[in-house]
């Protein structure tokens, strides 16, 4: 906190301080991004979650696809946060909804004149909403006495107490013989006012006696062991207890739409009726297509699928395990085209944004040559393939387990390595938690041939668990062969961009160049000390250049400031080679060094 300077004589006192550039920090690279099917949850809306229980609360547990187990595997293996995008087959803009599209379960609520007054819908699309029960009931609350006679057409009433009466409340004015109904627009200490749209049509005497009471209604919603109750509700948008506002802001089960019944008050109130289920909810998962997974980006208010996730800056990893559902629904070639379309889109997103990495599953085949052919389709350092699938559940040996694409578990391992070591550590030779086996046991020859093709295998070691046994990208470029090198550059890119935002619009001169060079250099020095770079000295490991050479007059005239950065990343040790030399007795007696 800056100490307050004492101001005594009249004059000009500078109060602000110069904005100073701060040290660069390591950007977040542990956040995952998942796209897939779920039994419930918002559609095409990236939702950030920080734990498995939060996923269950929002999206539920579903055995239909692979998304739920993938997210669970992410957190079990060290993930801290991820974004989830639930997708379904939805109508396009201007297209009518059909039986193959997703829809929310709903029920139309009738009023006292048998006209539609409210539409109750499940919180979001899916069959899950067909199990929601809703019930409506009518009630009264506050009651008071009229203290001054009311004439026909009166717009206000004097009462002995206005306690419990609020703006927007439906109020019944009645004596022994008659009743009128008004909607309050203003409430003072002992005065109630209403608009001319709900006039008094009879004369009421205070000595009648004449009473005024609040009419309201209640909504009950339930699903299994969850119960929700909303009391004191009104149909007037003027009320703080307006039904659509209260329920839609608070309910975790339903949404309510006011259909604006033309019936006059109080006949427009929902009638009391026994509890009934919502109907018509559909998942829209049976006809889901590759285009539903990929989606589109038509601007902030109209994004779907993977492209909605691409618009979120935080995720540094992408996984779409439910792409593999195609092999349960389509014949071979069609399923291949479906999955290829999705994986190609994942790679395109990562290469275009250059700030995230795609973790790709291999189709469920036992043909090693087919696995190699699948990998050869992609040439990108922003993606990596993993094989075979893992087994979840069953006995400790994996028998009876459920087959699962490994991408979610692998994303958790990426996050775990980043937490424990940093993104420069290859995410390999790491135990895969939460699995009991592999769908296929690979021999050394298989693993060797797959590794040479850039497919990362998983294998089981007695006493050491099931481990990731590869760290290669899907790139044919030797400079970008390893996952940790690409992810290191992703981290550096994010960190430098985030940490140098202060320099935008600063003077493009030597002072700014020197400050930028010093801050970036200090950041890279810290990474060098952590072992992120090769080289015995900082000079061998990295350099930062920002001077007249990188910022010529022409560059500066274009409003650009260029900082050139070079780093030598540390390569992982893939092959540990031992040379064993036998020493003879004479050599041993002469003290020859052991190999």
N, C-alpha and C positions, 0 to 999 in steps of 0.2 A: 504494500500500500504506500502511495506517495504521501509524504508529510505535507500538510496544508501550510503553504507559505503565508506568513503574516503580512497583511496588506494595511499600510498605514497612510502614507501621503497619497493624494490623487495622482493617477498616472496609468500607464499601460503595463500590465503584468502578463507575461506569457505563461499559460497554464498547462499547455499540452507538451508532451514529450515526443521525441522522434520515435517512429516505429522501428523497432530493431528486429533484425532477422534472427530466428531461432535455429537451434541445432536440428539437423535432420534426424528423424526416428525411423525405425524399421517399419515398413508398411505391413498391414495385416494380409496374410496369405493363407490363413487357416480356414476361411469361411467357404463352405461348400454350397453348391447349387444343384437342386434336384428337380426333375420334371417327371411327372407320372400320374398314375391313377390312384384315387383314394375313394373311400366309401362316402365321405362328406368333406366339407371344407370349401372355401371360396374358390371359384374357377378362374384360371388365368390371372391370378393375383399373387405375385411373389410375397410370401409371408415369412418373416424371420423368426426362427425358433431356436431355443437354446437348450433343449433337452428332449429326451424320448417321451416323457410324460406330457410335455407341451404338445408334441406331435399327436399323441393319442387324443388329447383334449380337443384339438382343432380338426384333425383329419380322421380319427378313429383307426381301429385295427381292421385290416382287410387282408384276406387270403387270396383275393382275385389276382393281384399283380405282385410286383417285386418291390415297389416303392417303400412300403412300410418297413420291410426287413432291411432294405438298403440304408434307410435313415437310422434305424436302430444300430446297424453295424457301424455306421459313421460315428455315432456317439460312443459305442462300446470300444472303439479303437482309438479314441482320443480326440474326436471332433468336439468343438466347443459351441459352434453356432453354424447354422445353414439356412438357406432360403429354399422354400418348397413352392412349386407351382403345380397345382392340381389341374389336369386337363380332362376334357371330355369331348364328345362329338356334339358340337353346337351349331345352330343355324348361322349362316353368314348374314351380313347386313342386308336387310330387305328380303330375306328368305323366311318363309313360314316354318314354324317348328313342326317336326314330324315325329313319328313314333320311334325313330332311331336317335333322336336328339335328347340331350339331358333336359330335365325339367324339375322344378320344385314341387313337392307335394303341397296341396292347398285345399281350402274349403271356403265356400262362400257362405257368409252369415247373413241371415234374413232379419228384417226388423218387424215391428208390430203390424205393418201393413203387407207383410210378406214380400217386401222389396229387398234387393241386395243392399246391404249397408256397409259391410266390411269384408275384405278378403284376407284370410289368414294363410300365410305360406311358411313352409319350412325355411330355416335360416339360409340354406343354400340347396342346390340341386342334388338329387339322388334318391334312391329307394329308401334310404334311412328315414326320410321324413314321413313315409307312410306309417310309421309306428308312433308318431306323435299324436297324443290325445289333447283336444282343446274343449273347454267348457266356458260358457258365459252365464253370468248371474247379475241381476239388478239389485240395487241397494239404495238406502237413504243414509244421510249423515247428519249434518248440522240442521238445527231447527230453531226458529225464532218467532216472535209475535209482532204483528203490525201495530204501530203506535199512532199512526195518522191515517185517516181514511184515504182510499184509493179511488180516483175517478176513472171512467172509461178513457182509454188512451194514455193513461199516466205512464211516465217514463222512469219514475223512481219511487222508492218506498222508504218510509222512516220505520225503523225497527228498534226493539229494545236491546238487541245485541247483534253485531255482524260477525261474531266469532265463528270460524269455520266456513264462511262464505268467501269465495274468491272470484276474480275475473275469469270469465269463461264457463262458470258453473251453470248447469241447467237447474232452475229453481221452480218449484211448484208453489203457486199462491192459491190458497184454498180456505173455504169456511165449511159450514155444515152442508151446503148445497152445491157449491160450484168450485171449479178449479181452472186456473190459467197457468201457462208455462212461459217463462222468460229465460233468456240467456244473459247473464250479467256482463256488463262491459266495464263497470267501475264499482269499487267498494270503498266507502269512507268509514268513519268511526261507527256511525249508526244509520248510514244511508246506503241503499242498494240501488244501482242504476242499470238500465238495459236499453237496447236500441229499439227503434220503431219497427224493426223486422219481427219482433215478438211483442206485440202490443197487448195491453190489458183490455179485454172486451167486456168486462162486467165491473160493476161498482162493488167495492169491498169496504166494510166498516171495521174499524179497529176494535169496536166493542163486540163484534160478531160472535166469538173472537175469530180473527183471521190469522192463519199461520203461513210461514214461508219455510220450505225445507229443500235441501239439496238432493237432487236425484243423480245417481251415478251408477256405474256398472263395474263388474269385475271380470278378469280373464284368468283362467287356469290352464296351464300347459304342462304336460308331463311326457317323459320318455324314459322308460325303465325306472331307474332309481333317482332321476332328476325331476324335481318339482319346481315350478315357477308360479307365483301368484302376483297379480297386479290389481290393486284395489284403488278405489277413488277415481276411476277413469271418466273422462268426458269426451264428447264428440266435437266440441268447439276448439278450433285451433288457437283461440285466445287463451285457453286454459293451460296452466303449467302441467296439468295432468291429461293433456290431449293424448288420446289412446295411441295414435300412430307414433308420436314422439316418444312417449314413455316406454312402450314395448320395444320399439326398434332400437332404442339406445341401450336397453338393459337386458333384453332377452338373449339367451344363448341357444334358443330353440326355434323361435318363430319371428316372422315379420308381419306387420299388419298394414294394409292399405285401406284408406278411407274412400269408399265408393260414392260418397256424397248423396245419400238417399234423398229423394225429393219429398219424402213423407215429412210432415211437420213434427216438431217436438211435442210430446215425448215419443211419438210413434216411430221415429227414426232410430231409437235405441235398439241394440241387438236383443233379441228375445232370449229369455232364459230357456236353456235346453240341456238335456243330458250330454255328457261327454261323448265326443265322436272323433274318429281318426281323420287325419288329413289323407288325401288320396292323390294319385297321379304322379308321384315322384319317380323319375327315371334317372339311371346313372349315366346313360349315354356312352357307356364303355364298350358295348358290343360292336358298334360300328366305327369305333375310333380309328382314324387314319393317320398316316405319317404327317399329313398337313396339319392335323390337330396338334400333334406333338411340336412341330416346327413353329406353327403359328405365323404371326405377322406383326409389324409395328407400323400403325397408321397414326402415330402421335400419342401423347401422354394419356389420352382418354380412351384409346382403342388399341390395346396390345393383347396378344394372345400367345400361349405356349412358350417355347424356348425364347422367342423374341422378347417376351415381357421380362424374362430373366436377364437377357442381354442388356436391358436398359438400367439394371441395378448395378451400381459400381462395386459393391463390397465383395461379391462372390469371386473367388480365385480358382475354383475348380468346378467343372460341370460333369454331371452323371445323369444318364437317362436309362436306368435298368429296365424299365417297362417297354422299351423298344423291342426287347426280346420276346414279348408276348406275341409278336407276329408269327413265331414258329408254332404257336398253339392254334392259330386261327387261319393261316393261309398255307397253300402248297409252297414247296421249296423256293422256286424262282420269285414268286410274288412276295414271299416273306423276306427274301434277300433284298429285293428292291425297296421294301418298306424300311428295313433297318438301315440300309445304305443311305437313304434319303435323310434319315434323322442324324446319323453320324456325320454325314457330310455337312449338315447344317451346324452341328456342334463345332466341328473343326473350323468352319468359315467364321463363326462368331469369335472363336479364340484368336484366329489369325488377324481378323479385322480389328479387334479391340486391343490385342497384344498384351492383355493384362490378366488372362486366365488360361486354364489348362483343361483339356478334355480327357476324361478317363473313360476309355471305350471297352466294352465287353465284346468277346468273341462269341458267335453263335454256338449253340449247344451241340457240337459235333465231336466225334472221336477221331476224325480223319485229320492227322497232323498236316498233311499236304493242303487240305482245305483251309486250315487255320493260316498257313503261310500265304495262300492266295488271298485270303481276306485281308491280311495285313498289307499286302502289296498294293491294294487299292488306294491306300492313303500314304501320302508323303508330306508329313508335317512335323515340325518340332514342338508344336503346341498340343500334341496328343500322344497317348500311349495306350497300347493294347495289353489286356491281361487274360490269362488262360491257365487252367480250366475253371469251371464254375466251382463254387464251394457248397458244402452240405451243412445245413443248419438243423438243429434238433436231432432226434433219434438217439441212439445209444452213444457212449463215448467213442466208439470206433467209427461213427458216422452212419451205421446201418439204420435204415428207416428215416434218414434225414431228408429234408426238402432241398432240392437244388435251387441255387440262387446265383445270379450274375454277381461277380465280385466287386463291381465298381464302387458301391457304397462303402464297403469295408476298406477298400484301398484309399478312398478319399479320407477316411478317418486316420489311416496310417500316415498319409501326407501331413495331416494336421498335427499328429503326434510328433513326427520328426521335426516339424517346424517349431513346435513348442519346446522340445527337449534339446535340439541342436541348432536349428535354423534351416532355411530353405536350401542352403548349400549342401546339406546332407542328403545323399541318395536315399530315397524311401525304399530300401531293399534290405534283405536279411533281417526283416522285422516280422515278429509274430503276428498272425492274424487272429485277433480275439473274436470270440463268439461263433466260431465254426468248429465242427466236429470231424470234418473230413473234406476230401476233394472228390469231384465227380469222376475224375480219371487220374490214375497214378502214372506219372511220367518217368521214364528211365532217363539216364544221363544223356544218351544219344538224342532223345527227343528234346530235352531241355537245351542241349547245345545247338541243335539245328534251329529251334525256335528263337533262341537268344541271338543267333547270327542274323535272323530275319527281323529282329526288333520286336519280338513278342515276349512279354514278361511272364514267365511261368511261376507257378506256385508249387511247392513240394513239401512233403512231410519229413521231418527228421526225428528219429526216435529220441525221446527225452528233451527235444528242443521245440516241439510243436510244429504247426504248419506255418511256413514262412514264405514271404515274397522273395523270389529268387531271380530278380531281373530289375534293371533300372534304365531301360532304353526307351527313347521316344520312337515315334513312327517316322522319323526323318532318315533319308538316305545320305544326308550331309554329315560327314564325320565331325564337323565342328559342333553340331547340335545333336550328337548321338545320345547324350545322357539327360535324363529327366531333371536331375538337380541343377544342371547348367541352365536349361531353359527357365526353370522356376526361379533360380537365382536372378536371372536377368528380369523376370517379371517383378520380383521383389524390388530390385534396384530401380526399375522404371517407375513403379508406384511410389517408392520412397522419395525419389528425386523430384518427381512431379509434385507430390504433395508438399514436400519440404521447401520448394522454391517458388511457391505461388506469390510470396511477398514481393518477388522481383519484378512482377508484371507492372509496367508503367514507371518503374524506377529509371533514373537517368542511365542511358546506354553509354557508360564511360568506364574508365579504368577503376574507379572506386567500387562500382557495382561488380565489375568483372573479378576484382581481387576478392571481394567478400564472397561471391558465389564460389569461386575456386577454393577458398579456404574452408567454407562450410561443407561443400561436397567432398573435399579431400579428407576432412576430419571424419565424415561418415564412412568413407571407404576405408580409412585407416582402422576404424573400429571393426569393420567386417574382415579385414585382413588379420587382425589379432584373433578373431574367432575361427580362423582357418578357412574362410570362404574362398580365398584366392591362392593360386600357386605362387611360387617365388619365395626366396629367402629374405628378401627385403621389400619394402614398400615400393621402391623404384622398379623392381622387377614385377610387381603385382598389379599396379594400376597407375594411371596418370590422369590429371585433369588439366585441360587447357582452355583458357578463356582470355583472349588478348586481342591485339590488333590484327593478328593473322587470321583468327577465326571470326573476327568481327570487322571486316573491311568496311570501307565507306559505303560500298554498294549494299552490303548486308544491313548496315545501320540505317541507310536511307529507306530500306523496305520495312523498317520497324522491327527488325529481328535482332536477337542476341543469341549467339551460338556458343554453347559450351560443349567441348569435345571431351568425352570420357572413354577411357580404355581400361579394361580389366582382363586379367588372366585367371579364369576360373579353375578351381581345383577339380581334377578328374577323379572319379571313384576308382578304387582298385578292384577291378572285376576278377582278375586272375592272380591268385597268390601262388607263386612258384617257389618250391623248395629244391635246393640242390644238396643232396646228401653225399658226403665224401667219406669213405672208409679210411681210417688212419691205421697205419701199420704200427707195430710195437716200437720200431726205431723212431718213427715220426713222433710218437707219443712221448718217448723218452727225451727227445730233443725239444719238446715243448711247442710243437707245431700247432697253430691255431685250429680250432674245430670249426667246421662249416655248418 
